[in-house]
Amino acid sequence: MELRAGQVAVVTGAASGIGLAMARRFAAEGLKVVLADVEEAALDKAAADLRAEGADAHARVVDVGVREQVLELAESAYETYGAVHVLCNNAGVGSGAEGRMWDHEPNDWQWAFAVNVWGVFHGIQAFVPRMIKSGQPGHVVNTSSGDGGIAPLPTASVYAVTKAAVVTMTESLYAHLKAEHARVGASVLFPGPHMLRTGLWESHRNRPARYAKQRPRKTPYRSLDQWEAAMREAGKEVRFTPVEEVAGLVVDGIRAGRFWLLPASEHSDAQIRARAHSMLDRANPSYLEQFILD
């Protein structure tokens, strides 16, 4: 798909991190941007900063886990700009789950699925039919993760399950769009190849009361800075990928019509091969890492 000045991009989870980087890159390409996020103050600042940089930006507070709010986002985007050409279903949260799966609180799963899975589906339902009907070129980017999308980290299993679902959902979306001979493409994004400085680590601050934890955590939440310090103290190397690099991968992928937005990584390639070989050989998983994120 050709990206041109005057087109419109909608990005969820756009107040910070990867979402904001994508919105900024789209604006730099001349697109009008619709920013959606659950954090009002951060969203307002992000939109104001983009406008100060010369962007045509529209912002709306949205909890993507609530279908009606995503439908209202679509109405607002179309009322404001008359069209949508790029949709990035990017909003995501950690789960706050601790310990073994059988000890998890159901609300940890409910919340993570509401945002990470239902949020993507809500975006598809709210925007894709209109994008197809317009007859114009369009593209949908759904954000997954190497954790789950490639192979799960058992210590972050709830998040991994949601991100595995995003991959399958996007594969299905791609097939459905092809079957309709639509001018709309689809991609699944694996941010990386290294760690990223995003608000995911503090997503618990936005946890709705309806998904409140039913018992206190055994250990306090850790910020990214605290996790990084602990890893370095343990003698482990910590590398980060700039979010701007991820945004560049997205723009390049849309232009190329590329489904797998997967950055080059020997580690990811090794995991993919190990998992595929395990399945082909009917062998038990030996590729699961005990990398602690919670």
Stockholm file with secondary structure:
# STOCKHOLM 1.0

chainA/1-294         MELRAGQVAVVTGAASGIGLAMARRFAAEGLKVVLADVEEAALDKAAADLRAEGADAHARVVDVGVREQVLELAESAYETYGAVHVLCNNAGVGSGAEGRMWDHEPNDWQWAFAVNVWGVFHGIQAFVPRMIKSGQPGHVVNTSSGDGGIAPLPTASVYAVTKAAVVTMTESLYAHLKAEHARVGASVLFPGPHMLRTGLWESHRNRPARYAKQRPRKTPYRSLDQWEAAMREAGKEVRFTPVEEVAGLVVDGIRAGRFWLLPASEHSDAQIRARAHSMLDRANPSYLEQFILD
#=GR chainA/1-294 SS CCCCTTCEEEEESTTSHHHHHHHHHHHHTTCEEEEEESCHHHHHHHHHHHHHTTCCEEEEECCTTSHHHHHHHHHHHHHHHSCCCEEEECCCCCCCCCSCGGGCCHHHHHHHHIIIIIHHHHHHHHHHHHHHHHCSCEEEEEECCHHHHTBCCGGGHHHHHHHHHHHHHHHHHHHHHHHTTCSEEEEEECCCSSBCCCGGGGGGGGCCGGGCCSSCCSSCCCCHHHHHHHHHHTTCCCCBCCHHHHHHHHHHHHHHTCSEECCCCHHHHHHHHHHHHHHHTTCCCCCCCCCCCC
#=GC SS_cons         CCCCTTCEEEEESTTSHHHHHHHHHHHHTTCEEEEEESCHHHHHHHHHHHHHTTCCEEEEECCTTSHHHHHHHHHHHHHHHSCCCEEEECCCCCCCCCSCGGGCCHHHHHHHHIIIIIHHHHHHHHHHHHHHHHCSCEEEEEECCHHHHTBCCGGGHHHHHHHHHHHHHHHHHHHHHHHTTCSEEEEEECCCSSBCCCGGGGGGGGCCGGGCCSSCCSSCCCCHHHHHHHHHHTTCCCCBCCHHHHHHHHHHHHHHTCSEECCCCHHHHHHHHHHHHHHHTTCCCCCCCCCCCC
//
